[in-house]
């Protein structure tokens, strides 16, 4: 934007924590950027909120027109510690001044090792662990599958209905939703199979019943002797924040261990205090063999990891894992600072407190409006599923209308779900109660208007 420099706000916690609309959304400066985007950026790269962001922090995003929007999405669960957190900013500035890259596979550096040590310590499991660092959640998932195949000397991999694992070729094969993630992009990687997920709102099964159904499918259609790994999100993200019934995940884990199958927990969206525990696996009392992480790990910088049992992680030969930018020193410095914030600044407790507000407010909406079919989630990862109250069928049109009105009124919300009928709430853990409640007021008003 030619005149974007007129606004030079300071980001981070110093931003006024308020919803403020000074123009319609998009305003003229944001619209100018959107026009440039349409001309310069590939059409396949979409966007949710039609704004040009210039600063963010606490619980708000400021656009180029001076509008201040309440952020209930955290860049899809990335800025959990808060955008431009001072400790992350300081760590990044110090590292940038020292060096920006050497490639860890060429000349190692301390911050990569420090991140690996921290992940080995804070992920579930008292056994010896090792980690490898990558750039994105999809890259972490690909490498977890590589490691599991190498360790087991088997090839088949099972993912689950409604699961989302990324946009690369292998992770598209693992992902359950065709549009917009898979349609027209095949053929996909082979030896990937899909098992039924526990979805209590729709299937009515107990956890053990749902696990028995999935295990029967895996046994009959694949055979444990051919199965290297299963990969599952403890709470599904893009699929609709689906929380499996109690007992489902432990039963799958027990079956995996009895059959030499690696259990991979995809905690890319659920990790780092988001669910009111450091990792969602802890919520369900499971200890995965491998965990993939990304999103919230580095306070907004691109970083991802695979962490797990040392004997599994060490299965890959030297040079078999890595990547030019994997474990970039600037991102690693940010991650060390962010993990320190997660551990020492009460963010797990804050996620639980946010969850109480979200659950109470959304359950009140559900009690008053039968179109809110279910409210579910853990901690600061909560969603509402919208349905036709007569048929119970998914209502994607209502969901889209609510989300668009919220954004127009200065509240950024994200939709999700296999059927596009879920609004997910992922506020930064730095958001204040007043701002969170104001954002939920806008959601309630949007629902009432439709």
C-alpha positions as CSV (number, residue, x, y, z in Angstrom):
1,X,0.0,0.0,0.0
2,X,1.4,3.3,-1.0
3,X,0.3,5.1,2.1
4,X,0.4,2.3,4.7
5,X,3.4,4.0,6.3
6,X,1.0,6.7,7.6
7,X,0.1,4.3,10.4
8,X,3.1,3.3,12.5
9,X,1.7,1.6,15.6
10,X,3.7,-0.3,18.1
11,X,2.6,-3.9,18.3
12,X,2.5,-6.4,21.2
13,X,0.9,-5.7,24.5
14,X,1.2,-2.0,24.1
15,X,-1.7,-1.9,21.7
16,X,-4.9,-0.5,23.2
17,X,-7.0,-3.6,24.1
18,X,-10.3,-2.5,22.5
19,X,-12.6,-3.2,19.6
20,X,-12.7,-0.1,17.5
21,X,-14.2,0.4,14.0
22,X,-13.4,3.7,12.2
23,X,-14.3,2.5,8.8
24,X,-16.3,-0.3,7.3
25,X,-14.4,-3.5,6.8
26,X,-12.5,-3.6,4.6
27,X,-11.5,0.0,4.8
28,X,-9.9,1.9,1.8
29,X,-6.3,1.0,2.7
30,X,-7.1,-2.6,3.4
31,X,-9.1,-2.7,0.1
32,X,-6.1,-1.3,-1.7
33,X,-3.9,-4.2,-0.4
34,X,-6.6,-6.7,-1.3
35,X,-6.6,-5.5,-4.8
36,X,-2.8,-5.8,-5.0
37,X,-3.1,-9.3,-3.5
38,X,-5.6,-10.3,-6.2
39,X,-3.1,-9.1,-8.9
40,X,0.1,-10.5,-7.4
41,X,-0.8,-13.5,-5.3
42,X,-1.9,-16.9,-6.6
43,X,-5.7,-17.3,-6.4
44,X,-5.3,-20.5,-4.4
45,X,-4.1,-18.5,-1.4
46,X,-7.3,-17.2,0.2
47,X,-8.0,-15.2,3.3
48,X,-10.6,-15.1,6.0
49,X,-10.6,-11.5,7.2
50,X,-10.5,-8.8,4.5
51,X,-8.1,-6.5,6.3
52,X,-4.4,-5.4,6.0
53,X,-2.9,-6.2,9.4
54,X,-0.3,-3.7,10.6
55,X,0.1,-4.6,14.2
56,X,-1.2,-7.1,16.8
57,X,-0.9,-7.9,20.4
58,X,-2.8,-9.0,23.5
59,X,-6.2,-9.8,22.1
60,X,-6.4,-7.5,19.1
61,X,-5.3,-7.0,15.5
62,X,-4.9,-3.5,14.1
63,X,-5.5,-2.9,10.4
64,X,-4.1,-0.2,8.0
65,X,-7.3,1.9,8.4
66,X,-7.0,2.1,12.2
67,X,-9.6,-0.5,12.9
68,X,-8.9,-2.6,16.0
69,X,-10.4,-6.1,15.8
70,X,-10.8,-8.7,18.6
71,X,-8.7,-11.7,17.7
72,X,-10.5,-15.0,18.5
73,X,-8.3,-17.0,16.1
74,X,-4.6,-16.5,17.1
75,X,-3.6,-17.0,13.4
76,X,-5.0,-20.5,13.7
77,X,-3.6,-21.3,17.2
78,X,-0.2,-19.8,16.6
79,X,0.1,-16.7,18.7
80,X,-1.0,-18.4,21.9
81,X,1.6,-16.5,24.0
82,X,0.3,-13.3,22.5
83,X,1.4,-11.6,19.3
84,X,4.8,-9.9,19.6
85,X,5.3,-11.1,23.2
86,X,8.2,-9.1,24.7
87,X,10.3,-12.1,25.6
88,X,9.9,-13.6,22.1
89,X,10.7,-10.3,20.5
90,X,13.8,-9.8,22.7
91,X,15.1,-13.4,21.9
92,X,14.5,-12.9,18.2
93,X,16.3,-9.5,18.1
94,X,19.3,-10.9,19.9
95,X,19.6,-13.9,17.6
96,X,19.1,-11.9,14.4
97,X,22.0,-9.7,15.5
98,X,24.3,-12.8,15.9
99,X,23.4,-14.9,12.9
100,X,20.4,-15.8,10.9
101,X,21.4,-19.1,9.4
102,X,24.1,-21.7,9.2
103,X,22.0,-24.8,8.5
104,X,22.0,-27.1,11.5
105,X,23.2,-30.0,9.3
106,X,26.3,-28.0,8.4
107,X,27.3,-26.3,11.6
108,X,25.0,-26.9,14.7
109,X,24.1,-24.3,17.2
110,X,22.9,-24.3,20.8
111,X,19.3,-23.0,20.4
112,X,18.3,-26.0,18.3
113,X,19.6,-28.4,20.9
114,X,17.9,-26.3,23.6
115,X,14.5,-26.6,21.9
116,X,15.0,-30.3,21.5
117,X,15.9,-30.7,25.2
118,X,12.8,-28.7,26.2
119,X,10.5,-30.7,24.0
120,X,12.0,-34.0,25.3
121,X,11.3,-32.7,28.8
122,X,7.8,-31.3,28.5
123,X,6.1,-33.9,26.2
124,X,4.3,-36.8,27.9
125,X,6.3,-39.9,28.8
126,X,9.0,-40.6,31.4
127,X,11.1,-42.6,28.9
128,X,14.2,-41.4,27.0
129,X,13.2,-39.1,24.1
130,X,14.7,-37.3,21.2
131,X,13.5,-34.6,18.8
132,X,14.0,-33.3,15.3
133,X,13.1,-29.8,14.1
134,X,11.4,-28.8,10.9
135,X,9.5,-25.8,9.3
136,X,5.8,-26.6,9.4
137,X,3.2,-29.0,10.8
138,X,2.9,-30.8,7.5
139,X,6.6,-31.3,7.4
140,X,6.6,-32.7,10.9
141,X,3.8,-35.1,10.0
142,X,5.7,-36.3,6.9
143,X,8.8,-37.0,8.9
144,X,6.9,-38.7,11.7
145,X,5.6,-41.1,9.1
146,X,9.0,-41.6,7.6
147,X,10.5,-42.4,11.1
148,X,7.7,-44.8,11.9
149,X,8.1,-46.7,8.6
150,X,11.8,-46.9,9.1
151,X,11.5,-48.2,12.7
152,X,8.8,-50.8,12.0
153,X,9.9,-51.7,8.5
154,X,6.2,-51.6,7.6
155,X,4.5,-49.2,5.1
156,X,0.8,-48.7,5.8
157,X,-0.4,-45.7,7.8
158,X,-3.9,-45.0,9.2
159,X,-5.5,-41.6,9.6
160,X,-9.0,-40.9,10.8
161,X,-12.3,-39.5,9.4
162,X,-12.4,-35.7,9.7
163,X,-8.6,-35.5,10.3
164,X,-6.4,-32.7,8.9
165,X,-2.7,-33.1,8.7
166,X,-1.5,-30.7,6.0
167,X,-1.3,-29.7,2.3
168,X,1.8,-31.6,1.1
169,X,1.2,-34.7,-1.0
170,X,1.5,-37.2,1.8
171,X,-0.4,-35.0,4.3
172,X,-3.2,-34.4,1.8
173,X,-3.5,-38.2,1.6
174,X,-3.8,-38.3,5.4
175,X,-6.3,-35.4,5.4
176,X,-10.0,-36.3,5.2
177,X,-11.6,-33.2,3.6
178,X,-11.6,-32.9,-0.1
179,X,-12.4,-29.2,-0.5
180,X,-10.4,-27.1,-0.4
181,X,-7.5,-29.2,0.6
182,X,-7.4,-32.1,-1.8
183,X,-9.7,-31.7,-4.8
184,X,-7.9,-31.8,-8.1
185,X,-4.4,-32.2,-6.5
186,X,-4.0,-36.0,-6.8
187,X,-2.8,-38.6,-7.2
188,X,-1.9,-38.9,-3.5
189,X,0.7,-41.0,-1.6
190,X,-0.1,-44.7,-1.4
191,X,-0.5,-47.0,1.6
192,X,-2.6,-44.5,3.5
193,X,-5.9,-45.8,4.9
194,X,-8.7,-44.1,6.8
195,X,-10.5,-45.4,10.0
196,X,-13.7,-44.1,11.6
197,X,-13.3,-41.4,14.2
198,X,-15.1,-41.2,17.5
199,X,-17.6,-38.4,17.0
200,X,-20.0,-38.6,19.9
201,X,-22.4,-35.9,18.7
202,X,-23.1,-37.9,15.5
203,X,-22.3,-41.6,16.2
204,X,-23.5,-42.0,19.7
205,X,-20.9,-44.5,20.5
206,X,-18.9,-44.9,23.7
207,X,-15.1,-44.6,23.4
208,X,-14.5,-48.3,23.7
209,X,-17.2,-49.0,21.1
210,X,-15.8,-46.5,18.7
211,X,-12.3,-47.9,19.2
212,X,-13.5,-51.5,18.5
213,X,-15.1,-50.3,15.3
214,X,-11.8,-48.6,14.2
215,X,-9.7,-51.6,15.2
216,X,-11.9,-54.0,13.3
217,X,-11.5,-51.9,10.2
218,X,-7.7,-51.8,10.6
219,X,-7.4,-55.5,11.3
220,X,-9.6,-56.6,8.4
221,X,-8.6,-54.1,5.7
222,X,-4.9,-53.7,6.4
223,X,-3.6,-56.1,9.0
224,X,-1.4,-55.1,11.9
225,X,1.5,-56.9,10.3
226,X,1.4,-54.3,7.5
227,X,0.7,-51.2,9.6
228,X,3.6,-48.9,10.5
229,X,1.6,-46.2,12.4
230,X,-1.7,-44.6,13.1
231,X,-1.8,-40.8,13.3
232,X,-4.5,-38.9,15.1
233,X,-5.2,-35.5,16.5
234,X,-6.3,-35.9,20.2
235,X,-8.8,-33.2,19.5
236,X,-9.4,-32.8,15.8
237,X,-8.8,-29.2,14.5
238,X,-9.9,-28.4,11.0
239,X,-12.3,-31.4,11.2
240,X,-14.4,-29.5,13.7
241,X,-12.7,-29.6,17.2
242,X,-14.1,-33.1,17.6
243,X,-13.4,-34.4,21.1
244,X,-13.4,-38.2,21.1
245,X,-15.4,-40.1,23.7
246,X,-13.6,-41.2,26.8
247,X,-11.6,-44.4,26.4
248,X,-11.3,-44.1,22.6
249,X,-7.7,-42.9,22.5
250,X,-6.4,-45.2,25.3
251,X,-7.9,-48.2,23.6
252,X,-6.2,-47.4,20.3
253,X,-2.9,-46.8,22.0
254,X,-3.2,-50.2,23.8
255,X,-3.9,-51.9,20.5
256,X,-1.0,-50.2,18.8
257,X,1.5,-51.3,21.5
258,X,0.2,-54.9,21.4
259,X,0.7,-55.0,17.6
260,X,4.0,-53.1,17.1
261,X,2.3,-50.1,15.6
262,X,3.6,-46.6,16.2
263,X,1.0,-44.2,17.8
264,X,1.6,-40.7,16.4
265,X,-0.3,-37.8,18.1
266,X,-0.6,-34.8,15.8
267,X,-0.6,-32.0,18.4
268,X,0.1,-29.2,15.8
269,X,-3.0,-27.4,16.8
270,X,-3.6,-28.7,20.3
271,X,-0.1,-28.3,21.7
272,X,1.4,-25.8,24.0
273,X,-1.2,-25.0,26.7
274,X,-4.0,-24.6,24.2
275,X,-6.3,-27.3,25.8
276,X,-5.6,-26.4,29.4
277,X,-2.7,-28.9,29.5
278,X,0.7,-28.5,27.9
279,X,-0.4,-31.2,25.4
280,X,-3.9,-32.6,24.7
281,X,-2.5,-36.1,25.1
282,X,-2.3,-35.4,28.8
283,X,-6.1,-34.5,28.9
284,X,-6.9,-38.0,27.7
285,X,-4.3,-39.8,29.8
286,X,-2.2,-41.1,26.8
287,X,1.5,-41.2,26.2
288,X,2.1,-41.3,22.4
289,X,5.2,-42.9,20.8
290,X,5.7,-39.8,18.7
291,X,4.2,-36.2,18.9
292,X,4.2,-33.7,16.1
293,X,4.1,-30.0,17.1
294,X,4.2,-26.6,15.3
295,X,1.9,-23.6,15.4
296,X,2.2,-22.3,19.0
297,X,5.7,-23.5,19.5
298,X,7.6,-20.3,18.6
299,X,5.3,-17.4,19.3
300,X,4.6,-16.8,15.6
301,X,7.8,-17.9,13.9
302,X,7.8,-21.0,11.6
303,X,9.0,-24.0,13.5
304,X,7.9,-27.6,13.9
305,X,9.1,-30.8,15.6
306,X,8.8,-34.5,15.9
307,X,9.4,-35.7,19.5
308,X,9.3,-39.3,20.7
309,X,10.8,-42.4,22.1
310,X,14.5,-42.3,21.5
311,X,14.7,-45.8,20.0
312,X,12.1,-44.8,17.4
313,X,13.5,-41.4,16.7
314,X,17.0,-43.0,16.2
315,X,15.7,-45.4,13.5
316,X,16.5,-43.0,10.7
317,X,20.0,-43.1,9.3
318,X,22.3,-40.1,9.4
319,X,21.1,-37.6,6.7
320,X,17.7,-39.1,6.5
321,X,16.1,-36.3,8.5
322,X,16.6,-32.6,8.1
323,X,16.1,-29.7,5.7
324,X,17.9,-26.5,4.9
325,X,15.8,-24.3,7.1
326,X,14.7,-26.9,9.7
327,X,15.3,-25.5,13.2
328,X,16.3,-22.1,11.9
329,X,18.2,-20.3,14.7
330,X,15.9,-17.3,14.8
331,X,12.8,-19.5,15.2
332,X,14.6,-21.7,17.8
333,X,15.4,-18.6,19.8
334,X,11.8,-17.6,19.7
335,X,10.7,-21.2,20.7
336,X,13.1,-21.2,23.7
337,X,11.5,-18.0,24.9
338,X,7.9,-19.1,24.1
339,X,8.3,-22.4,26.0
340,X,9.6,-20.5,29.0
341,X,6.5,-18.3,28.9
342,X,4.2,-21.3,28.6
343,X,5.9,-22.9,31.6
344,X,6.4,-20.0,33.9
345,X,3.7,-17.4,33.1
346,X,0.6,-19.3,34.1
347,X,-0.7,-19.9,30.5
348,X,-2.0,-23.4,31.2
349,X,-4.1,-22.0,34.0
350,X,-5.1,-19.1,31.7
351,X,-6.2,-21.5,29.0
352,X,-8.5,-23.2,31.5
353,X,-10.0,-19.9,32.7
354,X,-10.6,-18.9,29.1
355,X,-12.2,-22.2,28.5
356,X,-14.7,-21.6,31.4
357,X,-15.8,-18.4,29.8
358,X,-16.1,-19.9,26.3
359,X,-18.0,-22.9,27.6
360,X,-20.4,-20.9,29.8
361,X,-21.2,-18.3,27.1
362,X,-21.6,-20.8,24.3
363,X,-23.7,-23.3,26.3
364,X,-26.0,-20.4,27.2
365,X,-26.4,-19.8,23.4
366,X,-27.1,-23.4,22.9
367,X,-29.8,-23.5,25.6
368,X,-31.5,-20.5,23.9
369,X,-31.1,-21.5,20.3
370,X,-31.5,-25.1,19.0
371,X,-29.4,-24.3,15.9
372,X,-26.4,-24.6,18.2
373,X,-26.2,-28.4,18.0
374,X,-23.2,-28.9,20.2
375,X,-20.5,-27.0,22.2
376,X,-17.3,-28.9,22.7
377,X,-13.6,-28.5,23.3
378,X,-11.1,-28.3,26.1
379,X,-9.3,-25.2,27.5
380,X,-9.0,-22.3,25.1
381,X,-9.9,-24.6,22.1
382,X,-13.7,-24.6,21.9
383,X,-16.2,-24.8,19.1
384,X,-19.9,-24.5,18.4
385,X,-21.4,-26.8,15.7
386,X,-24.5,-25.3,13.9
387,X,-27.3,-27.6,12.6
388,X,-30.8,-27.4,11.2
389,X,-32.8,-27.9,14.4
390,X,-35.4,-30.0,12.6
391,X,-33.2,-32.4,10.7
392,X,-30.0,-32.1,12.6
393,X,-28.2,-31.7,9.3
394,X,-25.1,-29.4,9.2
395,X,-25.9,-25.7,8.5
396,X,-22.8,-24.3,6.7
397,X,-24.7,-21.3,5.4
398,X,-25.7,-20.1,8.9
399,X,-22.1,-20.7,10.1
400,X,-20.7,-18.7,7.2
401,X,-23.1,-15.9,7.7
402,X,-22.3,-15.6,11.4
403,X,-18.6,-15.6,10.8
404,X,-18.9,-12.9,8.1
405,X,-21.0,-10.6,10.3
406,X,-18.6,-11.0,13.2
407,X,-15.7,-10.0,11.1
408,X,-17.7,-7.0,9.7
409,X,-18.3,-6.0,13.3
410,X,-14.7,-6.2,14.3
411,X,-14.3,-9.8,15.7
412,X,-12.1,-12.3,13.9
413,X,-13.5,-15.8,14.1
414,X,-12.6,-18.9,12.1
415,X,-14.9,-21.6,10.7
416,X,-14.0,-25.3,10.4
417,X,-15.5,-28.8,10.2
418,X,-15.8,-31.4,7.5
419,X,-19.2,-29.9,6.6
420,X,-18.2,-26.2,7.2
421,X,-20.7,-25.8,10.0
422,X,-18.4,-25.2,13.0
423,X,-17.1,-21.9,14.4
424,X,-13.9,-22.5,16.4
425,X,-12.6,-20.2,19.1
426,X,-8.8,-20.0,19.6
427,X,-8.2,-16.7,21.4
428,X,-4.6,-15.8,22.3
429,X,-4.0,-16.7,25.9
430,X,-3.0,-13.1,26.4
431,X,-6.6,-11.8,25.8
432,X,-8.4,-10.2,28.7
433,X,-11.8,-11.3,30.0
434,X,-13.5,-8.1,29.1
435,X,-12.4,-8.3,25.5
436,X,-13.2,-12.0,25.2
437,X,-16.7,-11.4,26.5
438,X,-17.2,-8.5,24.1
439,X,-16.2,-10.7,21.2
440,X,-18.7,-13.4,22.4
441,X,-21.4,-10.7,22.6
442,X,-20.8,-10.0,18.9
443,X,-21.1,-13.7,18.1
444,X,-24.3,-13.9,20.0
445,X,-25.7,-10.8,18.2
446,X,-24.7,-12.3,14.8
447,X,-26.5,-15.6,15.6
448,X,-29.6,-13.7,16.7
449,X,-29.6,-11.7,13.5
450,X,-29.8,-14.8,11.4
